[in-house]
């Protein structure tokens, strides 16, 4: 989304417009970041946040969270469900769909919107109002094994996020060899898309560096947003993702 369009959306919210999820949510939906569930008819649903929009302040502001979740993510879910219908796909998990994509024009809707759904579902769940600090246990050992220590890992991850040109994501993923690696992808691509990315794996931590993730609070200061993101990372959730990957 361009700045002008994003600020237009923000203006609508400021004026008091009602924002509701386009796809219904179920309160019993599993809360782990890799438990992306479908409705009974095979369509996918917008997951609820595990915290209030304002819970991550001052690191990420409530207005950005509201627009990001209720507008952007909901839009990806709605368009993804339409793309699934158009492609006559049903009964497949999101990871199966993304893993089978190839670089063709017929996959554009599935790629952009399915990726957007997975990426945002992971993003919400690796943040917490009680986040921050450093990982411990097996996750810390795995990070140290590859990056020497947490400080070097953080520098590598931040560089991947800062240097992603335009819109995209930075990732910490677990490869098929069990080792962790940092990468970045454009748009809504992610390491699950094995036929589309340079290095594939299972994402366990991701940061959205599209401007809509930070522009209202941080304007063009992506680096400030990335630094604040580390204050809200839920390392227990990332460790759970690492274990389940």
ZILINTA-V63417 format. One record per residue. N is the residue number from 1. RES is the residue in one letter. OMEGA is omega as a letter, one per 40 degrees, with the letter a starting at -180 (999 if undefined). Layout:
BEGIN
n = <N:N>
res = <RES:RES>
omega = <OMEGA:OMEGA>
END
This chain:
BEGIN
n = <1:2:3:4:5:6:7:8:9:10:11:12:13:14:15:16:17:18:19:20:21:22:23:24:25:26:27:28:29:30:31:32:33:34:35:36:37:38:39:40:41:42:43:44:45:46:47:48:49:50:51:52:53:54:55:56:57:58:59:60:61:62:63:64:65:66:67:68:69:70:71:72:73:74:75:76:77:78:79:80:81:82:83:84:85:86:87:88:89:90:91:92:93:94:95:96:97:98:99:100:101:102:103:104:105:106:107:108:109:110:111:112:113:114:115:116:117:118:119:120:121:122:123:124:125:126:127:128:129:130:131:132:133:134:135:136:137:138:139:140:141:142:143:144:145:146:147:148:149:150:151:152:153:154:155:156:157:158:159:160:161:162:163:164:165:166:167:168:169:170:171:172:173:174:175:176:177:178:179:180:181:182:183:184:185:186:187:188:189:190:191:192:193:194:195:196:197:198:199:200:201:202:203:204:205:206:207:208:209:210:211:212:213:214:215:216:217:218:219:220:221:222:223:224:225:226:227:228:229:230:231:232:233:234:235:236:237:238:239:240:241:242:243:244:245>
res = <X:X:X:X:X:X:X:X:X:X:X:X:X:X:X:X:X:X:X:X:X:X:X:X:X:X:X:X:X:X:X:X:X:X:X:X:X:X:X:X:X:X:X:X:X:X:X:X:X:X:X:X:X:X:X:X:X:X:X:X:X:X:X:X:X:X:X:X:X:X:X:X:X:X:X:X:X:X:X:X:X:X:X:X:X:X:X:X:X:X:X:X:X:X:X:X:X:X:X:X:X:X:X:X:X:X:X:X:X:X:X:X:X:X:X:X:X:X:X:X:X:X:X:X:X:X:X:X:X:X:X:X:X:X:X:X:X:X:X:X:X:X:X:X:X:X:X:X:X:X:X:X:X:X:X:X:X:X:X:X:X:X:X:X:X:X:X:X:X:X:X:X:X:X:X:X:X:X:X:X:X:X:X:X:X:X:X:X:X:X:X:X:X:X:X:X:X:X:X:X:X:X:X:X:X:X:X:X:X:X:X:X:X:X:X:X:X:X:X:X:X:X:X:X:X:X:X:X:X:X:X:X:X:X:X:X:X:X:X:X:X:X:X:X:X>
omega = <i:a:a:i:a:a:i:i:i:i:i:i:a:a:i:i:i:i:a:i:a:i:a:i:i:a:i:a:i:a:i:a:a:i:i:a:i:i:a:a:i:i:a:a:i:a:i:i:i:a:i:i:a:a:a:i:e:a:i:a:a:a:i:a:a:i:a:a:a:i:a:a:i:i:i:a:a:a:i:i:i:i:i:i:a:a:a:i:i:i:i:i:i:i:i:a:a:a:a:a:i:a:i:a:a:a:a:a:i:a:a:a:i:i:i:i:i:a:a:i:i:a:a:a:i:i:a:i:i:a:a:a:a:i:i:i:a:i:i:i:a:i:a:a:a:a:a:i:a:a:i:i:a:i:i:a:a:i:i:a:a:a:i:a:i:a:i:a:i:a:i:a:i:a:i:i:i:a:i:i:i:i:i:a:i:i:i:i:i:a:i:a:a:i:a:a:a:i:a:i:i:a:i:i:i:i:i:i:i:a:a:i:a:a:a:a:a:a:a:a:a:a:i:i:a:i:i:i:i:i:a:i:i:a:i:i:i:i:i:i:i:a:a:a:999>
END
